[in-house]
Amino acid sequence: MTNSEIQKMSPEQLLSSIVAEEARYAKLKFSHAVAPLANPMEIRNLRKHIARLRTALSSKAATLTA
């Protein structure tokens, strides 16, 4: 998902996407602790994606309150 796609999402969509990605992140962390992943960089990329989603959500919240 690109940054432009993230910016077009509504706050509700962003929130639901954050919840889903955080659940996926937790599963990846757990499975990596049990057995090494084929691509451990996937964990880092997912963490950065969650950060992008949270940043977009906070910027939308700031524009709605201002």
Number of C-alpha atoms within 10 A of each C-alpha: 6 8 11 8 8 18 17 11 16 12 17 10 13 21 15 11 17 19 12 12 17 16 12 14 19 12 12 18 16 12 12 15 10 9 9 12 14 8 8 12 10 13 17 11 12 16 14 12 19 20 13 17 22 16 15 20 21 13 13 17 12 10 8 8 6 6
